[in-house]
Amino acid sequence: MDPNRKPSDPLTPEALQYLANTPVVPPPPGITSNFINPATRAPLQIWVTSILLVISMIFYLNRVYIKARLMRSWTWDDVTLLLAVILGVADYGLKTYGVREGWLGRHLYDIPMLKFMNPDGPRYYYTIFVLGPWIYLFLKATFFLLYLHIFGRIRWARISSWIGFGFVVISHGVLGIYGLAVANPRENASWTKYALGFSVPIAVFGLVADIAIFVIPYIAIAPLQLSSTKRVGASIIFLTGASAIICSVLNIYYRNKTQYSKNANWDATLTNIVGLAEVFLGITCACVPTVAYGFRHSGSVYQKIFRPSTYSNSRAQYSHPPTSIVQRKDFELVSITSKSHIYSHAEAAVSEPEATLQHERSTDSLDVVVIRNNESSVSAWDQELRTIEPAKVSGFKGRGVAL
C-alpha cells in the first residue's frame, strides 16, 4: 500500500485485487477460504423465519377481519400492533437481505475484505440495530393495552397493566432514542461498540415484559370455572406465550454470544432467527384471542364454510325481524360481569318482562342474555343455549329494539 495515499483517493487496481482475494480474518489451520460457494446459514434463517412470518400474518389478517367485519370496533392495541407488524416485517426483510447478500450467515474467513468494506454494510447493521427497541416497544405495549381493555374492571390487573405499559414505553423508548441520537455512524465513529453493548439489555427488558405479559392473564383466568373447550383454548394461548418467553431467553443467550464471538457474522444468524421468532410469536399470541370469536360469530365467514346450515339460519333470522316490534329505544348494555366472565360493549334488544341481548363486541363467548324483571340479574346462554351462569348488569346506554 502507498503510505502517501489519502483516504479520499480511489483504490488502485492492485489494491482492489488484494482486497478481493483477502479474507476478513485468516481461516483456521487446515481450512481454505471459499469465496465462490461458501458454507452459509442463509437457507436455515430464511426458511424458519419465513414460515413464522406466514403463520403470524394469517393470524393478524384474521384479527383485522374480525375487528373490521364482525366487531366493528377498534382499540389502541390495534394501533400498536399494526406498528409492530410493519416494523417486524421490515426487520425480516432487512435480515433476509443481509444473508442473501452474504454479509451475514457466512464465516468471516469466507468473506473477502472488499465485500466487508462495502459502505452499505454499516448502514445495514445500524438500521437493524435501531429498529429493535421500537419493535419490542409497540409489540409489548399491545398486550398491556389489551389487558386494560379486557381486565380493566379487576383492580390489581389494571394497575399491573399500567405498570407494565409504563415499563415498556420508558425502557425501550430510552434505548430507541439512544440508538438514534448517540449510537449512530454520524455521531460516533465507534458506534458499533455502543450498539453491541445495548443489544443484550434490549433482550433483557423484553424478557421481563414477556414474563409480565404471561403472568397477568394467567392469574386472572386461573381461578375461573371454565368449560373444557375454553380451558383448551386458554392453554393454547398460554403455550404460545411460553414459547415467546423461551425465545426471549434464547435471544439473550445468542446476543451475548454474538457480542463476544470471533465469528460474529456466522453466529448472528441464530440471533436473527430467535429474535424474529420472538416477534412473530408475539404477533400470533396477540391475535389468538380473536380466533375463537370469529368461529363462534354467526355472521362470520367461518360459520359459512364449516357450519353452512347454522349460517343460513342466522342470516334468515336477522333478515326477518319479529313482527311484534312496536318501538325503538336508545340504550346499550355497558358491561356484564359474572364469576367466570367479563363481557363489555354489548348491544341489546329488550322486551318486557324479559329481554334478549345479541352481542356484537363482547370480549368472550356471550351470545344471548335474558335480563330478568329487576334488570339486575341475568341468565346467560352460549350458542348451543346451554346455561353459563347468573350474571349482573352494570349499566345501560346506547341503542336497542323494544319488542
C-alpha positions as CSV (number, residue, x, y, z in Angstrom):
1,M,0.0,0.0,0.0
2,D,1.1,3.6,-0.8
3,P,1.9,5.4,2.5
4,N,1.2,8.7,0.8
5,R,-2.3,7.7,-0.3
6,K,-5.1,9.9,1.1
7,P,-8.4,8.2,2.3
8,S,-10.3,10.1,-0.5
9,D,-8.1,8.7,-3.2
10,P,-9.5,5.9,-5.3
11,L,-8.0,2.5,-4.8
12,T,-5.5,1.2,-7.3
13,P,-6.3,-1.9,-9.3
14,E,-3.6,-3.7,-7.3
15,A,-5.3,-2.7,-4.0
16,L,-8.7,-3.8,-5.2
17,Q,-7.3,-7.1,-6.3
18,Y,-5.7,-7.6,-2.9
19,L,-8.9,-6.8,-1.0
20,A,-11.0,-9.0,-3.3
21,N,-8.7,-12.0,-2.5
22,T,-8.0,-11.5,1.2
23,P,-10.4,-12.8,3.8
24,V,-11.6,-10.6,6.7
25,V,-9.8,-13.0,9.1
26,P,-7.4,-15.8,8.4
27,P,-9.0,-19.2,8.2
28,P,-8.3,-21.8,10.9
29,P,-5.4,-24.3,10.2
30,G,-6.3,-26.8,7.6
31,I,-9.2,-24.8,6.2
32,T,-9.1,-22.7,3.0
33,S,-11.2,-19.6,2.4
34,N,-14.1,-20.2,-0.1
35,F,-15.3,-17.0,-1.8
36,I,-17.2,-18.8,-4.6
37,N,-19.5,-21.3,-2.8
38,P,-19.0,-20.8,0.9
39,A,-20.9,-22.5,3.7
40,T,-23.9,-20.4,4.8
41,R,-26.7,-20.4,7.3
42,A,-28.9,-18.3,4.9
43,P,-31.3,-21.2,4.0
44,L,-31.9,-22.0,7.7
45,Q,-32.7,-18.4,8.6
46,I,-34.9,-17.8,5.5
47,W,-36.9,-21.0,5.9
48,V,-37.6,-20.7,9.6
49,T,-38.4,-17.0,9.7
50,S,-40.5,-17.1,6.5
51,I,-42.7,-19.9,8.0
52,L,-43.1,-18.0,11.2
53,L,-43.9,-14.8,9.2
54,V,-46.6,-16.5,7.2
55,I,-48.2,-18.0,10.3
56,S,-48.2,-14.7,12.1
57,M,-49.7,-12.8,9.1
58,I,-52.5,-15.4,8.8
59,F,-53.5,-14.7,12.4
60,Y,-53.0,-11.0,12.0
61,L,-55.2,-10.8,8.9
62,N,-57.8,-12.9,10.7
63,R,-57.8,-10.4,13.6
64,V,-58.2,-7.4,11.2
65,Y,-61.1,-9.2,9.5
66,I,-62.8,-9.9,12.8
67,K,-62.3,-6.4,14.2
68,A,-63.4,-4.7,11.0
69,R,-66.2,-7.0,9.8
70,L,-67.6,-8.7,12.9
71,M,-66.8,-6.5,16.0
72,R,-66.7,-3.2,14.1
73,S,-64.6,-1.8,16.9
74,W,-61.0,-0.6,17.1
75,T,-58.9,0.0,20.2
76,W,-55.5,1.3,20.9
77,D,-53.9,-2.1,21.0
78,D,-54.9,-2.4,17.3
79,V,-52.7,0.7,16.5
80,T,-49.7,-0.5,18.4
81,L,-50.0,-4.0,16.9
82,L,-50.2,-2.5,13.4
83,L,-46.9,-0.6,14.0
84,A,-45.3,-3.7,15.4
85,V,-46.3,-5.7,12.4
86,I,-45.0,-3.0,10.0
87,L,-41.6,-2.8,11.8
88,G,-41.4,-6.6,12.3
89,V,-41.9,-7.2,8.5
90,A,-39.3,-4.5,7.8
91,D,-36.8,-6.2,10.2
92,Y,-37.5,-9.6,8.5
93,G,-36.8,-8.0,5.1
94,L,-33.5,-6.5,6.2
95,K,-32.2,-9.6,7.8
96,T,-33.2,-11.7,4.9
97,Y,-31.4,-9.3,2.6
98,G,-28.3,-9.5,4.8
99,V,-28.0,-13.2,4.5
100,R,-28.8,-13.2,0.8
101,E,-26.1,-10.6,0.1
102,G,-23.5,-12.5,2.1
103,W,-22.9,-10.1,5.0
104,L,-24.5,-12.5,7.5
105,G,-24.6,-16.3,7.7
106,R,-21.0,-16.8,6.5
107,H,-17.7,-17.4,8.3
108,L,-15.6,-14.3,8.4
109,Y,-12.8,-16.2,6.7
110,D,-15.2,-16.8,3.7
111,I,-15.9,-13.1,3.2
112,P,-13.4,-11.0,1.2
113,M,-12.4,-7.7,2.7
114,L,-13.7,-5.9,-0.4
115,K,-17.3,-7.0,0.4
116,F,-16.8,-6.4,4.1
117,M,-15.7,-2.8,3.4
118,N,-18.9,-2.1,1.4
119,P,-20.2,1.3,2.6
120,D,-23.8,-0.2,2.6
121,G,-22.7,-2.5,5.4
122,P,-22.7,0.0,8.3
123,R,-26.0,1.4,7.2
124,Y,-27.5,-2.0,7.1
125,Y,-26.3,-3.0,10.5
126,Y,-27.3,0.3,12.0
127,T,-30.9,0.1,10.6
128,I,-31.3,-3.4,12.1
129,F,-30.0,-2.2,15.5
130,V,-32.2,0.9,15.6
131,L,-35.4,-1.0,14.7
132,G,-35.2,-3.5,17.6
133,P,-36.3,-1.3,20.5
134,W,-39.3,0.2,18.6
135,I,-40.5,-3.2,17.5
136,Y,-40.5,-4.5,21.1
137,L,-42.0,-1.3,22.4
138,F,-45.1,-1.5,20.2
139,L,-45.4,-5.3,20.4
140,K,-45.2,-5.5,24.2
141,A,-47.4,-2.4,24.7
142,T,-50.1,-4.1,22.6
143,F,-50.6,-6.8,25.3
144,F,-50.8,-4.4,28.2
145,L,-53.3,-2.2,26.3
146,L,-55.3,-5.4,25.6
147,Y,-55.3,-6.3,29.2
148,L,-56.5,-2.9,30.2
149,H,-59.4,-3.4,27.8
150,I,-60.2,-7.0,29.0
151,F,-59.3,-6.9,32.7
152,G,-59.9,-3.2,33.3
153,R,-62.6,-4.0,36.0
154,I,-60.1,-6.0,38.0
155,R,-58.1,-3.5,40.1
156,W,-54.8,-5.4,40.5
157,A,-54.8,-6.4,36.8
158,R,-55.5,-2.8,35.8
159,I,-52.7,-1.4,38.0
160,S,-50.3,-4.2,36.8
161,S,-51.1,-3.5,33.2
162,W,-50.4,0.2,33.6
163,I,-47.1,-0.5,35.3
164,G,-46.1,-2.9,32.6
165,F,-47.1,-0.4,29.9
166,G,-45.0,2.3,31.5
167,F,-42.0,0.0,31.9
168,V,-42.1,-1.0,28.2
169,V,-42.5,2.6,27.0
170,I,-39.8,4.0,29.2
171,S,-37.2,1.2,28.8
172,H,-37.5,0.6,25.1
173,G,-38.2,4.2,24.3
174,V,-35.0,5.3,26.0
175,L,-33.0,2.7,24.2
176,G,-34.6,3.6,20.9
177,I,-33.8,7.3,21.3
178,Y,-30.3,6.4,22.4
179,G,-29.8,4.5,19.2
180,L,-31.0,7.4,17.1
181,A,-29.1,10.1,19.0
182,V,-25.8,8.6,20.2
183,A,-25.0,5.1,18.8
184,N,-25.1,6.0,15.2
185,P,-22.3,6.4,12.5
186,R,-22.8,10.1,12.2
187,E,-22.3,10.9,15.8
188,N,-19.7,8.3,16.8
189,A,-17.1,6.6,14.7
190,S,-17.1,3.6,17.1
191,W,-20.9,3.4,17.2
192,T,-20.8,-0.4,16.7
193,K,-19.3,-0.7,20.2
194,Y,-22.2,1.2,21.7
195,A,-24.7,-0.7,19.6
196,L,-23.4,-4.1,20.6
197,G,-23.3,-3.0,24.2
198,F,-27.0,-2.4,24.3
199,S,-28.1,-5.4,22.3
200,V,-28.3,-7.6,25.4
201,P,-30.2,-5.1,27.6
202,I,-32.8,-4.8,24.9
203,A,-33.4,-8.5,25.1
204,V,-33.4,-8.5,28.9
205,F,-36.1,-5.8,29.1
206,G,-38.0,-7.8,26.5
207,L,-37.8,-10.9,28.7
208,V,-39.1,-9.0,31.8
209,A,-42.0,-7.7,29.8
210,D,-42.8,-11.2,28.4
211,I,-42.9,-12.7,31.9
212,A,-45.4,-10.0,33.0
213,I,-47.4,-10.5,29.8
214,F,-47.7,-14.2,30.6
215,V,-48.4,-13.9,34.3
216,I,-51.1,-11.3,34.4
217,P,-53.8,-13.2,32.4
218,Y,-52.8,-16.5,34.0
219,I,-53.5,-15.2,37.5
220,A,-56.7,-13.5,36.3
221,I,-58.1,-16.6,34.5
222,A,-56.7,-19.5,36.7
223,P,-59.5,-19.3,39.4
224,L,-62.3,-19.1,36.9
225,Q,-64.6,-22.0,36.2
226,L,-64.2,-22.6,32.5
227,S,-65.5,-25.3,30.3
228,S,-63.1,-27.9,28.9
229,T,-63.2,-26.2,25.5
230,K,-62.3,-22.8,26.9
231,R,-59.5,-24.4,29.0
232,V,-58.0,-25.9,25.9
233,G,-58.2,-22.5,24.1
234,A,-56.6,-20.8,27.1
235,S,-53.9,-23.4,27.3
236,I,-53.0,-22.8,23.6
237,I,-52.7,-19.1,24.3
238,F,-50.5,-19.6,27.3
239,L,-48.4,-22.2,25.4
240,T,-47.8,-19.5,22.7
241,G,-46.9,-17.0,25.4
242,A,-44.5,-19.5,27.0
243,S,-42.8,-20.1,23.6
244,A,-42.3,-16.4,23.3
245,I,-40.6,-16.4,26.7
246,I,-38.3,-19.2,25.6
247,C,-37.4,-17.2,22.5
248,S,-36.6,-14.2,24.8
249,V,-34.2,-16.3,26.9
250,L,-32.5,-17.7,23.7
251,N,-32.3,-14.2,22.3
252,I,-30.3,-13.0,25.4
253,Y,-28.0,-16.0,25.1
254,Y,-27.3,-15.7,21.4
255,R,-27.0,-11.9,21.5
256,N,-24.4,-12.2,24.3
257,K,-22.6,-15.0,22.3
258,T,-22.5,-12.9,19.1
259,Q,-21.3,-9.8,21.0
260,Y,-18.1,-11.6,22.1
261,S,-17.8,-14.0,19.1
262,K,-14.7,-14.1,16.8
263,N,-17.0,-15.3,14.0
264,A,-19.9,-12.9,14.6
265,N,-21.4,-13.0,11.1
266,W,-21.9,-16.8,11.3
267,D,-23.3,-16.7,14.9
268,A,-25.6,-13.7,14.1
269,T,-27.8,-15.9,12.0
270,L,-29.1,-17.8,15.1
271,T,-29.6,-14.4,16.8
272,N,-31.7,-13.3,13.9
273,I,-33.8,-16.5,14.0
274,V,-34.7,-16.3,17.7
275,G,-35.2,-12.5,17.5
276,L,-37.7,-12.8,14.6
277,A,-39.3,-15.8,16.2
278,E,-39.9,-13.8,19.3
279,V,-41.5,-11.0,17.3
280,F,-43.7,-13.3,15.1
281,L,-44.8,-15.5,18.0
282,G,-45.7,-12.3,19.9
283,I,-47.8,-11.1,17.0
284,T,-49.5,-14.5,16.8
285,C,-50.2,-14.6,20.5
286,A,-51.8,-11.1,20.4
287,C,-54.1,-12.3,17.6
288,V,-55.1,-15.7,19.1
289,P,-58.0,-14.4,21.4
290,T,-59.9,-13.2,18.3
291,V,-59.8,-16.6,16.6
292,A,-62.5,-18.2,18.8
293,Y,-64.7,-15.2,18.4
294,G,-64.6,-15.5,14.6
295,F,-65.5,-19.1,14.7
296,R,-68.4,-18.6,17.1
297,H,-69.9,-15.5,15.5
298,S,-73.0,-16.4,13.5
299,G,-72.2,-14.0,10.7
300,S,-68.6,-14.9,10.2
301,V,-67.2,-16.5,7.0
302,Y,-66.0,-19.4,9.1
303,Q,-69.6,-20.3,10.0
304,K,-70.4,-20.1,6.3
305,I,-67.6,-22.6,5.5
306,F,-67.7,-25.0,8.4
307,R,-71.4,-24.8,9.5
308,P,-73.4,-23.6,6.5
309,S,-76.8,-24.6,7.9
310,T,-76.2,-22.6,11.1
311,Y,-75.0,-19.6,9.0
312,S,-78.1,-19.8,6.7
313,N,-80.5,-19.9,9.7
314,S,-78.8,-17.0,11.4
315,R,-78.9,-14.9,8.2
316,A,-82.6,-15.7,7.8
317,Q,-83.3,-14.7,11.4
318,Y,-81.6,-11.3,11.0
319,S,-83.2,-10.7,7.7
320,H,-86.8,-11.2,9.1
321,P,-87.1,-9.4,12.5
322,P,-90.0,-10.2,14.8
323,T,-93.3,-8.6,13.7
324,S,-94.0,-7.6,17.3
325,I,-91.6,-4.7,17.2
326,V,-93.5,-1.6,18.3
327,Q,-90.9,1.0,19.1
328,R,-87.1,1.7,19.3
329,K,-85.3,2.6,22.5
330,D,-81.8,4.0,22.8
331,F,-79.6,2.1,25.3
332,E,-76.7,-0.3,25.4
333,L,-75.6,-2.8,28.0
334,V,-72.3,-1.3,29.1
335,S,-70.9,-4.5,30.7
336,I,-71.9,-7.8,32.2
337,T,-69.8,-9.4,34.9
338,S,-70.1,-12.9,36.3
339,K,-68.0,-15.3,38.3
340,S,-66.1,-16.6,35.3
341,H,-66.5,-13.9,32.6
342,I,-66.3,-10.2,31.9
343,Y,-68.4,-9.0,29.0
344,S,-68.3,-5.5,27.7
345,H,-69.7,-3.2,25.0
346,A,-72.7,-5.4,24.0
347,E,-75.7,-4.2,22.0
348,A,-79.1,-5.2,23.4
349,A,-82.6,-5.8,22.2
350,V,-85.1,-5.6,25.1
351,S,-88.6,-7.0,25.6
352,E,-91.0,-6.9,28.6
353,P,-90.9,-8.6,31.1
354,E,-87.8,-10.4,29.8
355,A,-85.2,-9.2,27.3
356,T,-82.8,-10.7,24.9
357,L,-79.3,-9.5,24.2
358,Q,-77.4,-10.2,21.0
359,H,-73.8,-9.1,21.4
360,E,-71.6,-7.6,18.8
361,R,-68.4,-6.6,20.7
362,S,-68.2,-8.8,23.8
363,T,-64.8,-9.9,24.9
364,D,-65.8,-13.6,25.4
365,S,-68.3,-16.1,24.1
366,L,-71.5,-14.4,25.3
367,D,-74.2,-14.8,22.6
368,V,-77.6,-14.5,24.3
369,V,-78.6,-13.0,27.6
370,V,-82.1,-12.9,29.2
371,I,-82.5,-9.9,31.5
372,R,-84.9,-10.6,34.4
373,N,-87.6,-8.2,35.6
374,N,-85.4,-6.2,38.0
375,E,-82.7,-5.7,35.4
376,S,-80.1,-6.5,38.0
377,S,-79.5,-10.2,37.4
378,V,-79.4,-12.1,34.1
379,S,-79.0,-15.6,32.8
380,A,-76.5,-16.2,30.0
381,W,-76.5,-18.8,27.3
382,D,-73.9,-19.8,24.8
383,Q,-74.7,-20.5,21.1
384,E,-75.9,-24.0,22.0
385,L,-78.3,-22.5,24.5
386,R,-76.6,-24.1,27.5
387,T,-76.8,-22.0,30.6
388,I,-73.5,-20.4,31.6
389,E,-74.4,-19.0,35.0
390,P,-76.1,-16.0,36.5
391,A,-74.5,-12.6,35.9
392,K,-75.1,-9.0,36.9
393,V,-75.7,-5.9,34.7
394,S,-73.7,-2.8,35.5
395,G,-75.5,-0.2,33.3
396,F,-77.3,0.7,30.2
397,K,-76.8,3.2,27.4
398,G,-76.7,3.2,23.6
399,R,-79.4,1.7,21.4
400,G,-81.7,-1.3,21.2
401,V,-85.0,-2.5,19.9
402,A,-88.0,-2.8,22.2
403,L,-90.3,-5.7,21.4
